[in-house]
Amino acid sequence: MFEVKAPLVAKSAKPGQFVIVRIDEKGERIPLTICDYNEELGTVTIVFQVVGASTTKMSKLNEGDSF
């Protein structure tokens, strides 16, 4: 589970929406459901399961890293 700083996404997020993320410029595009959002903090919460190369890389990120 990640809480991601994304003010523009948090501002317009609605229940049931998703975001497309890429771990880096060459990474695959991964659709992830927005589990929660906080417009005041400018954050969205996403949850993912490690099943492939991109999610494995994501699971190794530390607080403050970006993707």
Buried (B, 14 or more C-beta within 10 A) or exposed (E): EBBBEBEEBBEEBEEEEEBEBEBEEEBEEBEBEBEBBEEEEBBBBBEBEEEEEBBEBBEEEEEEEEB
